[in-house]
Amino acid sequence: MNKKQIVILAMILGVLALGTLLKLWVRFVEERAISAQKTGTAIMKFDPAKAERILIDRPGKQTEQKAQSSPVELTKENNVWKVRSLWGVEADPAKAETLIRTLGALSGEVRGTGKKLFPDFGIREDDAISIKVFDAENRPLSDLWLGTKQAGNGYFVRKAAGEEIYFVESDMPGLLAIYTGLAEAAPLSENWADLTLFNLDPAKVVKITASQIKGDEKTLVLGLILEADPNDPGKKIWKFMRKDMKFSPDPEKIAGFFAVLKGIKAQKVMDPAGKEYGVENPVWQLAVTAEDGKTILNASAKDAKEELCYVKLSNKVTVFGLAAHDFDDLNVDDTHFVKEAVSKNAEGNRA
């Protein structure tokens, strides 16, 4: 092979190599574009662990809900989110953490730029909903406006200091605990309150009691205790505490009661400066003892319409309003836990 042939061959190889590189570059650009379409443009990015305060408001428009609310203010105290705008009650931790995680990595597609487009998206300051997040030094981590116009399953947001309008597919109203149409909605502090009464692990519960109280007289109506099985000391079984209960409780009914305890929620948070609620002199008391401590729920009598009663937990300062029908689910006695077959036989014998 002479020198000329070598040069020609080298040129051919160079062209092939250049073509290969060009093809790889085109593929890279295409994949990057597809990826960008899937993930969108980053709107906000911050470390959720640094968030210490959240403000949610609709300052520019007066609505029926707005007249009943103030800006929602959430603050983190000793790693617990609280609704400062609702007497400092504990906030629903799942709602707060989900909002922070979503805002900390929010992305979307640019749908327009310029103030003249703001009215089209309901994203002017006198229309939109403000969302601000601050760190421990009260420095802003995020400052967004949520437009009140919806497009399919998505919403429009913009940075307070910018004019780009982004389309995001996140359920923004749900993240802000807004459950009505955005056109007339206002953020409500009460939607952020943690209304859960019992945060318990059934596997750690060792005792459940309920008592009716009349003056100084306290009558035990429910008593369940977890004790060693006399037939198998390495196993524990539930027993009735009252000696007149001759049968063993039904484990399935106990499991069902645990489900009620975990699922039941109060209806609302009561104003601590309000009237006497009766929880300091309760008519009924439920105590749940676990390996790591005891939780006591005191309840007042039902109100005049028998629609609501007031309850207070021993580990919280908040007084809650509990729907009467939910209270009825808690207000059970020992007979509730007797096996159906045993209960029917007992009724037959009495007859």
C-alpha positions as CSV (number, residue, x, y, z in Angstrom):
1,M,0.0,0.0,0.0
2,N,1.5,3.3,-1.1
3,K,1.4,6.6,0.7
4,K,-1.5,7.9,-1.4
5,Q,-3.7,4.9,-0.5
6,I,-2.8,5.3,3.2
7,V,-3.9,8.9,3.1
8,I,-7.2,8.1,1.4
9,L,-7.9,5.3,3.8
10,A,-7.1,7.6,6.7
11,M,-9.5,10.2,5.3
12,I,-12.3,7.5,4.9
13,L,-11.8,6.3,8.5
14,G,-11.9,10.0,9.7
15,V,-15.1,10.6,7.9
16,L,-16.6,7.4,9.3
17,A,-15.5,8.4,12.8
18,L,-16.9,11.9,12.4
19,G,-20.2,10.4,11.2
20,T,-20.3,8.1,14.2
21,L,-19.6,11.0,16.6
22,L,-22.3,13.1,14.9
23,K,-24.8,10.3,15.2
24,L,-24.0,9.9,18.9
25,W,-24.3,13.6,19.4
26,V,-27.7,13.7,17.7
27,R,-28.9,10.8,19.9
28,F,-27.6,12.6,23.0
29,V,-29.5,15.7,22.1
30,E,-32.7,13.8,21.3
31,E,-32.5,11.8,24.6
32,R,-31.9,15.1,26.5
33,A,-34.9,16.7,24.8
34,I,-37.1,13.7,25.7
35,S,-35.8,13.8,29.2
36,A,-36.5,17.5,29.5
37,Q,-40.1,17.0,28.2
38,K,-40.6,14.4,30.9
39,T,-39.1,16.2,33.8
40,G,-39.8,19.8,32.7
41,T,-37.8,22.9,33.7
42,A,-36.7,23.2,37.3
43,I,-38.8,26.0,38.9
44,M,-37.7,25.7,42.5
45,K,-35.0,23.7,44.2
46,F,-34.2,23.7,47.9
47,D,-33.5,21.3,50.7
48,P,-36.8,20.3,52.4
49,A,-34.9,19.8,55.7
50,K,-34.2,23.6,55.8
51,A,-37.9,24.6,55.7
52,E,-39.0,26.0,59.0
53,R,-42.0,28.2,58.1
54,I,-44.7,28.3,55.5
55,L,-47.1,31.0,54.5
56,I,-50.1,30.4,52.3
57,D,-52.5,33.3,51.4
58,R,-54.7,34.8,48.8
59,P,-54.1,38.5,49.7
60,G,-55.6,40.2,46.7
61,K,-59.2,38.9,46.5
62,Q,-61.9,38.9,49.1
63,T,-64.0,35.7,49.1
64,E,-66.5,34.3,51.5
65,Q,-63.9,31.9,52.8
66,K,-61.3,34.7,52.9
67,A,-63.5,36.6,55.3
68,Q,-63.4,33.6,57.7
69,S,-59.6,33.0,57.4
70,S,-56.3,34.6,57.9
71,P,-53.1,33.6,56.1
72,V,-52.2,30.0,56.9
73,E,-49.0,30.0,58.8
74,L,-47.2,26.8,59.6
75,T,-44.0,26.7,61.7
76,K,-41.7,23.9,62.7
77,E,-41.1,23.6,66.5
78,N,-38.8,20.9,67.8
79,N,-39.3,19.1,64.4
80,V,-43.1,19.2,64.8
81,W,-45.1,21.2,62.3
82,K,-47.8,23.4,64.0
83,V,-50.5,25.6,62.6
84,R,-49.6,28.9,64.2
85,S,-52.6,30.6,62.6
86,L,-54.9,28.1,64.5
87,W,-53.8,28.5,68.1
88,G,-50.6,26.6,67.5
89,V,-52.3,23.2,67.1
90,E,-50.2,20.4,65.6
91,A,-50.4,20.3,61.8
92,D,-51.0,17.1,59.8
93,P,-47.4,16.0,59.3
94,A,-48.1,14.2,56.1
95,K,-49.6,17.3,54.5
96,A,-46.7,19.5,55.6
97,E,-43.9,17.2,54.5
98,T,-45.6,16.4,51.2
99,L,-45.9,20.1,50.4
100,I,-42.3,20.8,51.3
101,R,-40.9,17.9,49.3
102,T,-43.0,18.8,46.2
103,L,-42.0,22.5,46.3
104,G,-38.4,21.7,46.9
105,A,-38.1,19.9,43.6
106,L,-40.9,21.6,41.6
107,S,-40.6,21.5,37.8
108,G,-42.8,22.4,34.9
109,E,-43.1,23.5,31.3
110,V,-42.9,27.2,30.3
111,R,-46.2,28.3,28.8
112,G,-45.6,32.0,28.5
113,T,-43.6,35.0,29.6
114,G,-44.7,38.5,30.4
115,K,-47.0,40.3,32.7
116,K,-49.5,40.9,29.9
117,L,-50.3,37.2,30.0
118,F,-50.9,37.0,33.8
119,P,-54.7,37.6,33.6
120,D,-55.0,34.7,31.1
121,F,-53.8,32.3,33.8
122,G,-55.3,34.0,36.8
123,I,-51.8,34.5,38.2
124,R,-51.8,38.3,39.0
125,E,-51.2,39.1,42.6
126,D,-54.8,40.2,43.0
127,D,-56.0,36.9,41.7
128,A,-53.5,34.2,42.7
129,I,-52.5,32.3,45.8
130,S,-49.2,33.1,47.4
131,I,-46.9,30.3,48.7
132,K,-43.8,31.2,50.6
133,V,-41.3,29.0,52.4
134,F,-38.6,30.2,54.8
135,D,-35.7,28.8,56.6
136,A,-34.8,29.1,60.3
137,E,-33.3,32.6,59.7
138,N,-36.5,33.7,58.0
139,R,-34.8,33.7,54.6
140,P,-37.0,32.8,51.7
141,L,-36.4,29.3,50.2
142,S,-39.4,29.6,47.8
143,D,-41.8,32.3,46.8
144,L,-44.4,31.3,44.3
145,W,-47.8,32.4,43.0
146,L,-50.4,29.8,42.0
147,G,-52.8,30.8,39.2
148,T,-56.5,30.1,39.7
149,K,-57.0,28.8,36.1
150,Q,-56.8,25.1,35.6
151,A,-55.8,23.2,32.5
152,G,-56.8,19.5,32.5
153,N,-55.0,17.9,35.5
154,G,-52.5,20.7,35.8
155,Y,-52.1,24.3,37.2
156,F,-50.0,27.3,36.5
157,V,-47.3,28.8,38.8
158,R,-44.7,31.6,38.6
159,K,-41.9,32.8,40.7
160,A,-42.8,36.0,42.6
161,A,-39.7,37.7,41.1
162,G,-40.1,36.4,37.6
163,E,-42.5,36.6,34.6
164,E,-42.2,33.0,33.3
165,I,-45.4,31.1,33.7
166,Y,-45.0,27.3,34.2
167,F,-47.5,24.5,33.8
168,V,-47.2,21.9,36.5
169,E,-49.0,18.6,36.7
170,S,-49.0,18.4,40.5
171,D,-52.3,18.7,42.4
172,M,-51.5,22.1,43.7
173,P,-54.8,22.8,45.5
174,G,-54.6,19.4,47.2
175,L,-51.0,20.2,48.3
176,L,-52.3,23.5,49.8
177,A,-55.3,21.7,51.5
178,I,-57.7,23.6,49.3
179,Y,-60.8,21.5,48.6
180,T,-63.0,23.9,46.7
181,G,-62.8,25.5,43.3
182,L,-59.8,27.9,43.1
183,A,-61.9,30.7,41.6
184,E,-63.5,31.4,45.0
185,A,-61.2,29.5,47.3
186,A,-59.0,30.8,50.1
187,P,-56.5,28.8,52.2
188,L,-58.0,27.7,55.5
189,S,-55.9,27.0,58.6
190,E,-58.4,24.4,59.9
191,N,-57.7,22.3,56.9
192,W,-54.1,21.9,58.1
193,A,-54.8,20.7,61.7
194,D,-53.9,17.2,62.7
195,L,-57.3,15.8,63.8
196,T,-56.0,12.3,64.5
197,L,-56.8,11.3,68.1
198,F,-54.7,8.1,68.4
199,N,-51.3,7.5,66.9
200,L,-50.7,4.0,68.1
201,D,-49.0,0.7,67.2
202,P,-51.5,-2.1,68.0
203,A,-48.6,-4.5,68.6
204,K,-47.5,-2.4,71.5
205,V,-50.8,-1.9,73.3
206,V,-51.2,-4.0,76.5
207,K,-54.3,-2.6,78.1
208,I,-57.5,-0.8,77.2
209,T,-60.1,0.5,79.7
210,A,-63.2,2.7,79.4
211,S,-65.1,4.2,82.3
212,Q,-68.4,6.1,82.8
213,I,-68.0,9.0,85.2
214,K,-70.7,10.6,87.3
215,G,-69.5,13.0,89.9
216,D,-66.9,11.2,92.0
217,E,-68.1,7.8,90.9
218,K,-66.2,6.0,88.2
219,T,-67.5,2.8,86.7
220,L,-65.4,0.5,84.6
221,V,-67.4,-0.6,81.5
222,L,-64.5,-1.9,79.4
223,G,-61.4,-3.6,80.5
224,L,-59.0,-5.6,78.3
225,I,-55.5,-6.6,79.3
226,L,-52.8,-8.6,77.5
227,E,-51.4,-11.3,79.7
228,A,-49.4,-14.5,79.4
229,D,-51.4,-17.5,78.2
230,P,-51.6,-20.0,81.1
231,N,-51.4,-22.9,78.5
232,D,-48.4,-21.4,76.8
233,P,-46.3,-18.9,78.9
234,G,-44.4,-17.8,75.9
235,K,-47.6,-16.5,74.3
236,K,-49.8,-13.5,75.3
237,I,-53.5,-13.4,75.0
238,W,-56.2,-10.8,75.6
239,K,-58.4,-11.2,78.7
240,F,-61.3,-9.4,80.3
241,M,-60.3,-7.6,83.4
242,R,-63.7,-7.9,85.1
243,K,-64.2,-11.2,86.9
244,D,-67.9,-11.4,85.8
245,M,-66.8,-11.8,82.2
246,K,-66.5,-15.6,81.9
247,F,-65.6,-15.8,78.2
248,S,-62.4,-14.8,76.4
249,P,-62.6,-11.7,74.1
250,D,-62.6,-12.2,70.4
251,P,-59.2,-11.2,68.9
252,E,-60.8,-10.2,65.6
253,K,-63.1,-7.7,67.4
254,I,-60.1,-6.3,69.3
255,A,-58.3,-5.8,66.0
256,G,-61.4,-4.1,64.6
257,F,-61.4,-1.7,67.6
258,F,-57.7,-0.9,67.0
259,A,-58.7,0.0,63.4
260,V,-61.4,2.3,64.8
261,L,-58.9,4.0,67.1
262,K,-56.4,4.5,64.3
263,G,-58.9,5.8,61.9
264,I,-61.1,8.1,64.0
265,K,-60.6,11.8,63.6
266,A,-62.0,14.8,65.3
267,Q,-64.4,17.1,63.4
268,K,-62.8,20.4,64.4
269,V,-60.4,22.2,66.7
270,M,-62.0,24.3,69.4
271,D,-61.0,27.8,70.4
272,P,-59.1,27.5,73.7
273,A,-60.5,30.9,74.8
274,G,-64.1,29.6,74.2
275,K,-66.7,28.4,76.6
276,E,-66.3,25.7,79.1
277,Y,-66.1,22.4,77.2
278,G,-66.5,20.0,80.1
279,V,-63.4,18.0,79.4
280,E,-61.9,18.8,82.8
281,N,-64.9,17.1,84.4
282,P,-65.6,14.4,81.8
283,V,-68.5,12.0,81.8
284,W,-66.5,9.3,80.0
285,Q,-62.9,8.3,79.8
286,L,-60.9,5.9,77.5
287,A,-57.3,4.9,78.5
288,V,-55.0,3.1,76.1
289,T,-51.8,1.7,77.7
290,A,-48.9,0.8,75.4
291,E,-45.4,-0.4,76.2
292,D,-44.1,3.2,75.8
293,G,-46.8,5.0,77.8
294,K,-50.5,5.7,78.3
295,T,-52.9,7.9,76.4
296,I,-56.2,9.0,78.1
297,L,-59.1,10.5,76.2
298,N,-61.6,12.5,78.3
299,A,-65.0,13.2,76.8
300,S,-67.8,15.6,77.7
301,A,-71.5,14.9,77.4
302,K,-73.0,15.3,73.9
303,D,-74.3,18.8,73.0
304,A,-78.0,19.7,73.1
305,K,-78.5,18.5,69.5
306,E,-76.5,15.3,70.2
307,E,-74.4,16.1,67.2
308,L,-71.1,16.8,68.9
309,C,-69.1,16.1,72.1
310,Y,-65.8,17.6,73.2
311,V,-62.7,15.5,73.8
312,K,-59.2,16.1,75.1
313,L,-56.1,13.9,75.1
314,S,-53.8,13.7,78.0
315,N,-50.8,14.3,75.8
316,K,-52.2,17.4,74.0
317,V,-53.5,20.7,75.1
318,T,-56.0,21.0,72.3
319,V,-59.7,20.5,72.8
320,F,-61.4,18.8,69.8
321,G,-65.0,18.6,68.7
322,L,-65.8,15.0,67.9
323,A,-68.9,14.0,65.9
324,A,-71.4,12.1,68.1
325,H,-71.5,9.1,65.7
326,D,-67.7,8.8,66.0
327,F,-67.9,8.9,69.7
328,D,-70.5,6.1,69.6
329,D,-67.9,4.0,67.8
330,L,-65.5,4.5,70.8
331,N,-68.1,4.2,73.5
332,V,-68.3,0.4,73.8
333,D,-68.3,-2.0,76.7
334,D,-67.0,-5.5,77.4
335,T,-69.9,-7.2,75.6
336,H,-68.8,-5.6,72.3
337,F,-65.8,-7.9,72.3
338,V,-67.6,-11.2,73.1
339,K,-67.6,-13.7,70.3
340,E,-70.9,-13.8,68.4
341,A,-71.5,-17.5,68.9
342,V,-70.9,-17.2,72.7
343,S,-73.1,-14.1,72.9
344,K,-76.0,-15.8,71.1
345,N,-75.7,-18.9,73.3
346,A,-75.7,-16.7,76.4
347,E,-78.9,-15.0,75.2
348,G,-80.5,-18.3,74.4
349,N,-79.7,-19.6,77.9
350,R,-81.2,-16.5,79.5
351,A,-84.4,-17.0,77.4
